[in-house]
Amino acid sequence: MSPATAELPALIAILAFNASNQLAVRQLGSKTGLPFTGTDLAMATVRLESAFREHTPPEEYFSANAGGRAYRVFFAQVTGVAADREIAFLSLEKLAANPAALAPSLAVLLEKLEPHLIKIPYLHLGENDFIYKFRPEKERNTSIYAQDAAASMLYQSQLCAAIKALARQHERTAAAPVTLDFGAVRYVIPSHFGFCLGVRNAIERAYETLAENPGRRVFMLSELIHNPFVNEDLLRRGLRYLQTDKGTPYTDGTPGSAQLWDTLTPDDIVIIPAFGATDDDKRRLVRKGIAVSQYDATCMLVEKVWKAARAYGREGFTVIIHGKSEHEETKATFSNTLRHAHAVIVRNLDETRRLSEIIASDDPAVRARFYEIFAGKHTPGFAVNRDLARVAVVNQTTLLMNETLEIIEHLREIYRAKFGDDTRVGGSSRRDTLCYATQVNQDALSRALAEPLDAAFVIGGKNSSNTYQLFRLCEQKLGEKAFFIQSEANILSRDAVEHYVYVGGGVGRTEARPLWPADCTPKRVLITGGASCPDGIIQQVITRINSFFPPAQLRGIADVLHDLEKSG
């Protein structure tokens, strides 16, 4: 900057974005330039309001030198069509594709925009606001995804509705299990099972979006939830996925075709699933001028973890994320935390013990092992001596709460032994980052497992983390009488159930097991579903097991429902 330029006061530039993250620009002769500038914020705001009556309060984000002048750059989100016909909205990707057509000041500011892209979709939200709040029951559109017979069978169950009405006095508190007496067989059903609020909200968002946008391409960033039947039903209705749950991009399937990511235009819709999304994926959508916030179905309880990680970072803690590094939710939490703090991912208590050996030691050789053991699981620039001085724990919401609490207490013991106190460990026994929906399903299952049982079926997608945690609880109590299945189709006969064996790292295998010994009567079978299991599948599993008994020995569903009504 020249001495003459330095003496000039900085100009104010307001970058105004619409809900699709496209930038408002003005045609200035042969160049595209900045429409809302001024010698002070008041002047720039007047120019903004002459074009857009509705906007968020301008907020300052960065400074830059452009075109021989210093600029202070503010962001605002605007609503509606510009009153000035010379103002148009263009995607950042389109603007960047032809830098020669840009006024010098705009070209420079766009180059400085990259670190701030993630903020643009959420300019209308306060720091403590949630992207997508849970809907109260009266506002839920429960019929939107069940408009044909196939979907009705998938999502609706008279039995499950009756159980929930009877047993769920409080959404956050497990109650005693319910027994369904079909005569020859009895089913023990936990008070809480199946869809959590975050999943229900995300599913309804997806079906509503498809119904409200005929003729537009609607994509999901990756699988909506970890349930193949829900995802297949959405695909049948026209939804498409941009990438796998591991982040591998899809193409349209023809040889040599482009990735679907590269075909996106501002006319397309991309839904972010309940797990959330990484900052890199969101930035990519922002550049393309695609609405992000409007179709962001991130679960409030996942976002609560992000907010806790941000708070810990501001307090000077390094964040330890208890999660599976390959899981979408953990990747999103790690990415979000990166903006506020250093972080490292630990998979379980055993891996935490390996981290603790490094924390406890002052030997440089031992500490250097951190970068080998946790390669790809820590933030860039992580310095062991600096960043393990104070830590706080958050978790992947689908994991077992008790394991997270064990990790926290183990770390407290290590820091007490080394430093004489445990104030260097944030999180303690607080449960502010633990998903109550995951926990109440686990608590309800534990109560049901106290009953005498001949078998247990846990229903959910093979890659569903929370479903696997429920199976672990059943396996601890029942051993090989516990089955992890995806639907009634896995129950082949009395002698063979296709049980899914999870090996680890997203890998597993299916093996056949007998249902139960022939002399085991009467039958008492526990059935529960993970947070992504629709009620209809639970009832179909009951119907399938009933089919192994003579009809004369079975009571009808109407009689069972009548029993539930009487007990309520």
N, C-alpha and C positions, 0 to 999 in steps of 0.2 A: 504494500500500500504506500502510495506517495505521500509526502508531508501534506500536500494540499488536500488529498482525499481524506486523510486522517482528521483534518479539522472539520470536515463536514459531519453534521449529525447523521446518525444511521436512519435510513428509510425504513418504514414499517411495511411489510408485505404480508397480507393474509392469504394463505392458500386455502381455498374453499373446496370442499369435497362433497359429493352427493352420497346417498346411502350405498351406492355401488362403488364407492372409492375412486370415482373419476374426478379429475381436477377441472375446475372452472377456469377457462382461458379466454383471452380476447385476441381476435385477429387484428394485428397492427401493421397495416400495409402488407408486405410480403412475409412478415414474421408473426409467430404466435407468441403472445407475451402475457405479463401479469396484469390482471384487471383491477386488483384491490390493493393499492399502495398509498402511502401518504407520509408526510413528515412527522406525523404522530399517530398513535393508535386511533384517536377519535376520527381523524380524517379518513384513515383506511376503513374504519368501521362504517362511516357514512357511505362510502362508495360501495361497500359490501351490501348495505341495507337498501341502496337504490336498486340493486338487482335482485336481492333475496330478502323478503321481509322476515322469514323464519330461519334462524340459524342458532347454533350453540355459541356461547361466549368465546370469543377468540382467545386462544391460549398459546403462550410463547413456547417454542420448541428448540430453536437453534439460531445462531448468527452466522453470517457468511459475507464474504466480499465478492460482489458480482458487478460486472460492467463498470468497474472503477468506483464503486460505491459500496459502503457497508450496509447490510440489511439485517434487521431483526425479523425473524420469520415466525408468524403465528399460524395456527390451524383453526379451522372452523368447519362444522358440518352444516350444510344448507339443505333446505327442503323446497321442492317445487321447481317450476321452470323459471329461468332468468327473465326478468322484465326487460333487460337489455338484449336485443336480438343478436348483437355481435358477440355475445358470450356463449360459449359452447362447452360441453363436458367431453373430455377425452381421457382415455385410460393412460396410465403412466407408461405402460408398455408401448402404446402407439406413439406417445410423445417422444419416448427414448429412441424409437426406431428411426427418427429423422431429425437429429440434433441440428442440422444446418437450417432447418425451418423455424428454429426457436430464437426468440430474442435472447441476447447474451445473458441477461439477468436470470431469465427463466431456466436456461440451460444449466447455469451454475447451481441454482437452487435445487433443481431436480437431482443433480449429482450428490448433493448433501442430504437428500431425503431418505436414503436407504436405511440408516439406523432407526428411523422413526416410523417406518411403514406399519409396524404392528399396532401403533396407536390409532391410526386413521379410522378403522371401522368402528371404534368404540369411543369416539369423541363425545357422543351424547350421554355416556355413562360416567357416573362418579366413581371414584376409586373403590368405594365400598359397595357399589351396585353389582348385581349379578347379571350376567349376559342373558340368561333364560330362566326365569323363576318357575318353580313348580306351580301348576295350575290347581286351584281348589277344585274339589269334585264337581261343583255346580257349573264350572267353566269348561270341563273336559268334554271333548267331542267323541264319546265312546263308540259312536256308530260309523265314524268316517272310514275305518279300515275293515269293516265287516259288511260289505255291500253285496257279497255273493256267498253261496253255500260253502265253498272251500275256505274262505276267510273266516266265516262264522264258526266252522269246526275248529279252526286253528286258535281263535281268540276267545271264544265264549264257552262257558261251562256252568251249568246250573249248580252242580255240586260245589265247585270252587267258590262261586258267588255266595252260596249259602254258608259255607265254612267261614268265609271272611266276614260275613254279616254277624255270625255267631261268635267267632273267636277273637276278632280284632277290635277290642274295645279301645285300644290306643295304637296308633301307627308305629310308635317307637318302642312299645313294650311287648315282649313275648308273653303269651298266655299258655294255658294248658292245651295240649293237642286235642284234636277232635277224632273220634272213632266212627267210621262209617261201617255199619253192620250189614253186610250183604248175605248173612247166613253162613254159607260155606267158607267165606273169607271175610276178614275184617281189615280195614285200612286205617292206619294211624297217620293223620295228616297234621303237621305242625301248624300253629296258629298263623305263622307268616311264611310265605313261600312265593316263588314266581316273581313276576314283574315288580321291580321297585319303581318309585315315582320318577326317577331320572329316565329309566327305560321307557315307561309309559309316555312321558312327555316327548321323548325323541321319536318314538314310533308314530304317535299322533301327528307330530310335525311333518314327518315324511309323507304320510298318507294325505294329509291336508294339502301339502305342497303339490303333490302329483294331481290331486283333484282340482286345485285352483289354477293350474297352469297348463291346460291342454295345448299341445302344439309346441311347447318349449322343451328343450332338453333339460332333464333334471338328473343331476349326479349326486352321489354320496361320496365323500372323500374316501372312505373305506367302509367296511361292513358297518351297518347301523348298530347292530348288537351281535354278540357271539351266539347266534342261533340260525342254523341254515334254513329252517322252514320260514322264518320271518323274512330273511333276506331273499329267499327264492320267490316268495309271494310279491315282494316289492319289485323284483326284476320282472316278474310276469306282468306287472302293471306299468312297466316302462322305465323304472329307475335303472341307472347304470352306475358302476363304481369306477373311480379314477385310479385306485391303486389297491393292492392287497393290504391285509392288516400288518404286513411287515414293511410296507412302503414301496413295493415293487409296482411300477406303473403298468397299467393295462393299455392295450391297443384295441382297435376294432376287430382284431382277429385275422385280418387278411395279411398275407406275406408282405413285408416291407412297409406296412402301414405305420403312420405316426402314432406316438403316444396320445391318448385321449387328453392328457394335460395340454398338449400343444394345439389341440383343436378348439379349446375353450374360447368363447367370445363373451362380451358383456351381456349378451342376451341369454346366456346359460345360467342355470341355478346350480349351486353346489352346497349341499347340506353337510355340516360338520356334525359327526355323531356324538353320542353321549360321553365318549372317552375324552373328547377334546381333540385338539390338533396342535402340531408343533408350530412354532413361530415361522419356520421356513415355509411350511405349507401355506400358512395364512398370508405371508408376504407375497408368495407366488400368486395367490388369488387377488390380492390388492393390486398388484401390478397389472393384472389383466382387466381390471375394472369390473370385478364381479362382487356382488353383494356378499358380505361376510357375516356381519352381525345379525342381519335379518334371518339368516338360515343357520345360525350357530346354535346347535342343540346340546352344547356342553352341559353336563349335569351340574347342578348347583353344588353338590357335595364334592365333586371333583374340583370345581373352581374354589371351594372353601379351602382345599388343600393348597392351591396356588397362593391364595391370600395369606395363609399361615406361613408358607415358605418366604413370601415377600417380607412379612413382618419379621421373621427370624433373620433374614438377610440384613434388614435395616438395623437390627440390634447387634450386628457383628458376628452372627453365627454362620458357620458353614452348614449347609443343609444335607443331611443324610436321608436319602429316599429309600424306604423299604419297598422294593418292587421288583418286577421282572423287567430287565432292561429291554427285552424285545417286545413288551406289551405296549399297545398304543397309548394307554393312559399314562404309563410311566414315562414314555418318551415325551409326551406333551407336558407332563409335570417338570421333567428335567429341563426341557426347552424354556418353559416359562420361568423357572427358577434362575436360569442362567442370566436373566436380566437384572437380578437382584442380589445374587450371592453365588459363591462357589458351591458345588454340589458333588456328591458321589452316590452311586446306587449300590445298595447291598441287597442281595436276593433273599437272604434268610439269616437265622441266628448263627449258623456255621460260618457264613461269609463275614458276618459282623465280628466274630471271634478273630478272624484273620486280620481284619482292620484293627481290632483292639491290640493285637500283638505289635502292630506298627505304632499305634498311639503310645503304648506303654514303653516302648524302647527309645533310647537316645542314640542308639548305634546307627550311624549314617547308612551302613550297608543294609540293615533291616528296614530302615525307612525308605530306602530306594526301591525296595520290592513293591511298594505301593503302585508304582507306575506299570509294573508287569501284571500284578494280580488284578488291578482295576482298570486295565487298558480298555478304552472305549466307554468307561462308566464314570468318568469324572470330567469336570468342566475344563476347558482350555486354560492353561496358565496356572493350574493347581499347584500350590507349593505346600508340601507336607508340613514343614516346620511352622508355617504361618497358618495354614487353613485347617489344621486339625487341633488348633488350640482351643476352639470352642465349637461345639456341634449341636444341632437340633434335628430331631427326627420327624419326618412326615411319611405318609405311606400311600401306596396304591390302594385305593378304597376297597378293592375286591379281596384283599388278603385277610387272614385271620387276625382279629384284633389282639388276641392274647400273644401272638408271636411278635407283633409290633411292640407291645408293652414289655415283653421279655428283652427285646433288643434295647429299648430305652434303659431298662434297669441294668442290663449288662454293661452298657456304656457308662452309666453312673458309677458302677463299682470300679471300673477301670480308672475313671477320672478321680474318684475318691482316693484310690490307692496311690495315684501318681501325684496329685496336687493337694490332697488333704480335704477336699470338698467336692461336691458334685454340681456346683452352680455353673460349671462350664458345659453342662448338658441341658439343652432346651427341650421342652416337650414333657419331661417328667412323666407323671401318670395322667396328664391332661388328655382328653379324648377329642380335642377340637379338630383334629384332622382325620378322625376315624369315621367312616360312613355308617350312620346309624341303621340304614337300610340293610347293608351287608351284615352288620352285627346282630340286628334283631332276627334275621333269618337264621343265623348261627345259634342264637340263644333259643329260639323256638325249636330248632332241630335238636338241640341238646336235651330239652325237656321231653321231646318225643322219644329220644333214644333211651330214656329211663324206663320206658314201657317194655314189657316182654315182647320180643319180635322174632319172627322167623326169617325175614328178609327185609332189605331196604333198597329202594330205587331212587337214585338221584338223577334228575333229568336236566339236560342242558347241552349246549354246543361243546364239541371236543376242545375248542380253544377258549372256553369260558373259564376264566380264573376263579370267579366266585363259586361256580358250580363245582369245580375241583376241590375247593376248600370244604364245601359241604360234604363231598364224598369222603374226604380225609377223616372227617368226624365220624361218619358212618363206619368206615373201614376200621377205625380204632376200636369200635364197639363190637362190630359184627364180623370182621374179617372177610372171608370170601362169600359171605351171605349179603354183602353190600355190592350193589351194581351201579355203574356209571353208564347211562344210556342216553341216546339222543331223542328217541321216540318209541312208541309201541312197536315199531317195525323191528327193533332190536330184540324183542322177546319172541324168539322163533317158535319155542315149544316149552313144555314143562321141563324138558331135558337140556335146553340150550338157550342161553341168553348171550347176545353179543355185548360183552362188557368191554368198555374202553379203558385201556391201561395207559395212563399218562407217564411218559418216561422223563420228560424234562425238556426245556428249551423249545417248546412248541411241537415236540415230537411224541408220538404215541403209537399204540397198536391195538387191534381188537382181538379178543380171545373169547371162545365159547365156554360158558360155565353152566352147570345144571341150576335150575331154579331153586329147588329145595328137595330134601329127601322125601320119598313117597309116603313115609309113615309119620310125617310131621303134620298133625292136625290138632286143633283147628289152625288155620293159617292166619297169621297176623303180619301184615305187610306195611312197612312205612314207605310213604311216597312223598317226595318233596321236589321242588324245581328251583333252579338257579334264577338269578335276577333277570335273565333273558329268556325264561321259559314261559310260553303262553299257557293260560289256563286250559285251553282246549286240549293240549297234548297231555296234560295231567289226567284229564277225564278219559282220554283215549287209552292211556296206559291201564287205567282201572278196568275199562271195558275189555281190553285184551287179556288181562289176567283172569277176569271173570269167565272168559270163554273156555278156560281149561276145566271148568266145573260143570256138572250136569245142570241144565236150566232149572230142574225141579228143586235143586238145593239152593238156589239163589233167590234173594228178595229183589224186587224191582226198584228202580231209581226213585219212583214216586214214594214208595214206602220209606226209603232211606231219607229222602228229603223231609217227609212227614216227621220222622224221628228227630231230625235236626231242628225243625220248627218247634216241636214240643220241648226239646231240651233248652231252647233259647228263651 
